[in-house]
Each structure stands twice: as C-alpha cells, then as structure tokens.
Amino acid sequence: MGRRGLIAGLAAAPLVVATASAASAAPAGSGAPADGRPGGPGRGNRTLVIGHRGASGYRPEHTLASYELAARMGADFVEPDLVVTKDGHLVCRHEPEIGGTTDVADRAEFAARRVTKQLDGVAVTGWFTEDFTLAELKKLRAKERLPAVRQENTLYDGRYEIPTFIEVLELRRRLSSELGREIGVYPETKHPTYFQQAGLALEQRLLDILHRNGLNTRTAPVFVQSFETKNLGDLRRRGLRTNAVQLLSSAGAPYDLAAAGDPRTYADLITPAGLKGIAAYANGVGPEKGQVIPVGADGKLAAPTALVRDAHAAGLLVHPYTFRAENQFLPPGLRRGTVTSDYGRAIDEQVAYLRAGIDGVFTDNPDIGVVARSEVAGR
C-alpha cells in the first residue's frame, strides 16, 4: 500500500519552504485545565493525534514542512524536539548530533567541527548543535533520517532549513487561524543533563519563550515532555504552568537519575507508586507502545498491561509512542507482504491501542491517527 492515496488532496495545500520568519506566536486559546483529566487541554475526552516530529512519515522530520503537513492532516499537536545552539537558541532536531538529519557532512567549511563526545554516557561521533551558532545552522538543510525506509521523503532533501522553536510557534499561530482550530505544540527537552553540563541549560530558555508567547498557562495547548525527571521538576519550580509529560522506556533508566547514582529505573516509574510520584510534577506519561500492549510470542498484540489503568488511577494521561505505518515497525501479525518498507495494517494497530483506553497517539502518520480515532468513535 503506497502513500499517495493517503495524502491525496493535500498536494495543493501551501507548504512552508526553507525560509520562514522568526516571529512570536499569538496567545493560546481556551482549553481544559492541566489537571490530568483524560483528553488533554481543550479536547474534553477526545483522544489526541500528535504529529511525531511533524508528519515525519511523509516529509523529513523536524522541518516546518513536516509540522505544517501534520496539522493539515488533522493532528491536534505537533512535536518539536528541542536542542540548543552555541549562542543559546532552541532549534528543532531529534538529537544534538545532526550528521544524519542535515547536509552538514557535505559542507567543507564545517568538516573540522566533526568530533566525538559523550552523549549520556555513550561515545557519539558527528556534528553537534552546541558547536554551531544559529546563523551557521541556518546554512544547512534537512534531509531524511531513514532514507532506506522512506525513499519518497528523500525527494525533499536539501529543501528545508532547521527551524527554531520560535518559528514553530509562529507556524502554530498561523495554521490555527487558517484551519479554524487550535494547533498545539508538544516540545521535548532533549538530553537536558547533557546541555546543563555544556553550560546551555534548556529549561529557562524554554520557559521564557512559552511565557513571551502567552503559552505558559494551565489552559495553553502545550505539553512539555522529557525522558529525564529532574528537569520537569525544575521547570515546575521555575514557574511552568502548562502540561508536562514524563516519557518512559521499556528498558534502562532516566539519565539524570543514573548520573546522580539514583537506582530507580523506568520499570520503577511505571509501578503504581512510581506513577503517583510522577503525578506530583506531570500531567501524563509517554510510554513505549509495547508497555501498553505487548506483542505475544505469536507475533500478535497481546492483552493490555495494567499501565493505562494505573496511570489513570494516578490522574495521568497516557500518550504512547511511536506509531508508524511501515511493516518493520508493526507487530508481525499486522504486517502485509515481506517488504519491510511497505505499509502494513497500521490503522488496525492504532485502533487496538485506542480501544485500550489511551488518551493520545504519537504517530509519524497523522492521517492514519485521524482515521483510527474516527473508526473507534464510530464515525
């Protein structure tokens, strides 16, 4: 199953190209309080469709074009991952290392910037955002991170800039007005301990931008997320009033806890006691999808775990990640054919999770999320 049918009718919609103005977004509209009530701000009990890195199944991730397409496909929120430049600007990249998502390796003037660093205790070689000024990063162009899987996305290589968080908020404001519905933002603070150690802490920079744009309120269409724990608490102490989400993993531990010698793991965080602790500073959790419904030995989705029930009992929303359409990202029982990059039964997968009671889906294919949500709602 190809992608053309899924995005028919969107080709005529104006998409943002490489340049964009850095303007402040207008104040957010009304919504439900950030009180952990299932459904999210301004959506009642409606399940949220979150454009994971935009519509990254169809455009290179973390570009204005990807975010815009996600909104036009019906996403309620778009998700920018935030990292920091040498001169302190928040920009949107999946990781501080940008060799796999930009054309920096082809830029002779930046060849000497290639270094090896310890990123959360792992040696990583490449080019890092904190070694570039914003003006230097703006010379680069984005490229598809998974070219072997998403060959069609390589059509757009070299066409889009690295956007700033401020530019994403301006896009949010414009599209909310144009589409007649509030588009939310779901920023992730990437590797906060790493950036703190580099003298480029994310927290106050993010808080200042949200405040200047009228988005640091209990009713703003914003979720701030992190795989670490202490920075979310720090943001609360600094005055963060909007929604916060603790990201989870099926293995390992939050790096900030490990670095401090704290023995707690992600497995400890998803216990009833751990979830109660998260509820002291966050409104929701973002688990790996297998933590909600595991895959059985037969390759099919098994019975749901207790996570959704336990999280809701603690007053927390549940927004699992990441739902993708290609066979290689689906349980064996939901694949079609033998080509790993072909589309499988992605709608069926999301329907199963929605029926398990989750409150939102992180998806690379927002149009599929909209279809699955409508099917579960009986429309």
N, C-alpha and C positions, 0 to 999 in steps of 0.2 A: 504494500500500500504506500503510494508516494505522498508527498506533501502538498502537491499543487491543489488537490481538491480541498485540503484543509484551509488553505489561505486564499481561496478564490474570492474575489470581490474586494480584497484588501490591497491589491496592487495599485489601484487608483488613488488610495489614500496617501496624502503627503507625508513622507518620512523625513526625519531630520538627517541632514548630511553632515560632513565632517566639522563644519564650523557652527558655533552656537554662541549666543551672548550669555554672559555670566550675570544674571540679574536675580534679585531676591524674589522669592515666591510670595504670593498673597497669603493672608491669614487663612487658616483652615476653617472649614465649615463645622457644623454641629455634628454631634455623634454621641454614642452611649459612653458613660464614664468608663475609665480604665479600671474596672473593679473585678476583673477576672471572669465576668459573666460570659458564657459561651456565645460566640457570634462575632465578637470584635467590635471596635468603635464604629458607630454609625450604621451597623448592619443588622441589628437585632439578633435573631438566631440564624441568620443566613451564613452558610459556610463560605469562607473566603477563598478566592482564587488568587494566589500570589505568583506573579511572574518572576521565576527564579533567574536572577541576573537579566531580567527582561524577558523577551521571548527567545531565549538562547537556543531553542531548537531550530530557529529559522534565521537568526542573524548572529554575528559574532557577539559574544556576551559582553555585558557592561559597556554598551555603546548607547548613545541617545536613540539610535535607530531601533535597537533591541527593546529598550524601555517603551518607546512610542508604540511599536507593534504590539507589545503585550497589552497596553491599555486599549488599543483599538480592537484587540481580540476579546476584550471583556474582562481582563484582570482587574481586581479590586485594588491590588497593591503591586508595586514594582520593587525589586530588591537590589539595591546597590551595596556591594561590598566596599568598605572604606579603608584606604591606606593613606599614608602621609608622604608628602614631598619634602625635599631638603629644606624648602622655605616655608613649610608649615601648612600647606594647603591639603584639604581632604579630596582625594580623587578616587575614582571607581575602578578597581581592579580586583580580581579574585585573590591574588596574593601580592606581597611586596615584590616578589621576583616576577619580572614581566617579559622574560625571554620567550615564553610560549604563547603570549597573548598580544604581542606587538611586533613590529618590524625592527626592533632595536638592534638585533643581530646583523641586520643589513646596513646599518648606519656606521660608516667608518669612523666618524667623529666621536662615537661612543664606545669604540672597541676596548679602550683601556678601562672602561668602567666595569668590565666583567670581573667579578670577584667571587670568592667562596665565603659564605657566612654561616653562622649557627642560627637556624630559624627554629625556635622551640626545641633546641637540643639536637637538631638534625642538620648535617652539613648540606648546604644548598649552593650550587654554583649558578651564576647568571647575573642579571642586571636588576638593581633594586630601586624602588621609587624614592627611597630616602637619600639616594645619591644623585638625584636629578631635581632641578628647580621645575616649577610648573611650566615656565616658558620652554624649557628643554623637552619636557614630556609632551607638550603640545606639538612638537615637531614630529612625533611618532604617530603611527597609525595602527589601529587594531587589526588583529587577524583571528581567524577561527582557531580555537584551542584544541578541537577534536577533528582535524581535517579528514582523518581516515573514516570517521563515523558520519560526519556531517559535511560531505563533499560539496553539497549545494551551497553551504554557507561560505565556502571559500570564494564564491563569486564576489563577495563584499570585502574581501581582504584589501587593506590599504585605503579604504574609503572613509573611515570614521576616526575621529580624534578620541583620545582618552578624556572622558568628561569629568568635570569637578562635581562635587556633591551639590554645590550651589546651582550649577546648570541643570542638574536633575530636578531640583526643586522648582526651577523656572519652568521646565517642561511639564512637571506635575500641575502647576498652576494653569498653564495654557491649555493642556488637554482636559483638565477638569472643567474649564469654561466651555471649551469646544464640544465636548462629549456630553455635557449636561449632567455629570455625576462626579462625585469626589474621587479622585485617584489618590490612594495612599502611598506612602513610602515605608520601606521595611529595611533600614540600613543595618548592616552587620559591622561591628568593630572587629577588624581582622588583627589577630596577634597583638592584643593590647600590651601584654608584658614585654614583648619584643620592642615595640615602639616606645614604651616607657624607658626601657634600658638604653634606647638610642637618643633619649632626650627629646622625643617628639610624641609625647602622650596624646592620644586621640580624644580623651574624654571631654576636656573643656572646649576644645575646638568644635566638637560635635554639638555640645550643649549650646555654645554661643550661636552657631548657625541656626539651630532649631529656634532659639529664642528670638533672634532677629527676624525670622520668617513667620513668627506667630504660631509656631508648631510645638512649643513646649507647654502644652495644656493637657488636662486629663481627657479632653474630648477630641484631640487632634488625631487625624488619620495617620498615625505613626506607631511603628513597633521598632524598638531598638533591641538588637539581638547580639549575643556573643556566646562562643564556646567556653570562654573563661567566666569566672564567677565574681571575682573581686571588683572588676571594672564596672559591672552593673550596679553593685552596691555603692561604689564610689560615685557613679553618676547620680544615684538617688540622693546621696549626701550632698552633692553639689547642686541639687535642685531639679533633677529630671522629674517631670510630672506626667509625661506621656507613658505609653505602654512599653514594657520591657519583656523580653523572652529569653529564657535560658536554653541555649542549644545543647543537645545531648548527643552521645555517640554510643554505639553498641560495644565499643572497646575503649580501653585507656582511661585517662583522667584529664580534667581541665589542666592546662599547662600551668596556670598561676598557682594551683594547689600543689602540683608536683614540684614546682620550683621552690615553693615555700616549705617543702617537707610534709605537707598535709597528706595523709594516706588515703583520703577519700577518692573514689573513682566515680565514673559516670554511673556504674551499677549501683553505687550507694545513693546517688542523687535521685534515682527513679523509684526508690522504696517509698512507702507512704510517709515515713519520717523525713526522708530527703526532699520529697515534693512539698511537704509542709514548710521546710526551711526555704525552699525556692520561693514560695508564695509570700515570704516576708519582703522580697525585693522585686519580684517579677509577676507578670500577669499571665504568663503562659510558658509552655515548653515546646521546643522544636526537636523532636526525636528523629533518628533514622527510621524510615518506614518499617523496617524489619522489627523494630522494638514495639510496634503497634500490632502488626500481623506478620508473624514469621513465615518462612517458606518451609513446608514439610519435606520429608525425605522423598516424597513422590513428585516433588517439583511444583506442587500446587500451594496456594495460600492456605495456611492452617487456621485454626481458631484464633481470634484476637487474644492478646495478652490482657492483663489487668491494668495496663498503663492508662488508657483513656478513663476508665472508671476511677482509678486512684487520683489521677490529675484533676478530674472534675470534682472529686470529693474535697480536694485541697483548694478549689476555686480557681484552677488554672485551665487556660485554653490549651489545645493540642494541635500544633501545626507541623505535621511530619514532612520530611524531605527524602529524596527528591524524585518526583515522578517524571519519567521520560518515556518517549514513545518507541525507541528502538529496542529490538529483541534483546540485545546484550544487557539491557538494564531492567528487563522484565523477568519474573519467575519463569522457569522452563515451561510450566503448564499454560502460560499465557503468550508464548511465542508463536509466530507464524512463519513457516519455512525455516531454512537453515542459514540464511544470510543475516549476520549479526546486526548490520546497519539498517535492515528493513524494519518496517513498523509491525509491531505485534498488537495484542489486544489491550492497548493502553487504557481505553475507556473502561473496559471491564475491571481492570486493576483499580482504577480510581473509584469506581462505583463501590467496590468491595470495602475500601477504606472509609468512604463516606458513610456507608451503612454501619460501620463500626463506631460511629459517633464522633469522629474527629471534627475540628472546627475550622480547618483550612488545609489547603494543599500547596506546597511549594512545587511548581511544575515548570519545566522548560517549554512546555506546550500549553499556553494558557487557553487556547481554543478548546483543547481536549478537556481541560478542567471545567470549562463552562458547560460543555455538553454533558459531562458526567454529573455535574451538580444539577442540571435541569432534569436529567433522567431520574435521579434519586428523588427529586422533588415532585416527580410525576408530570412534568411538563413535556 
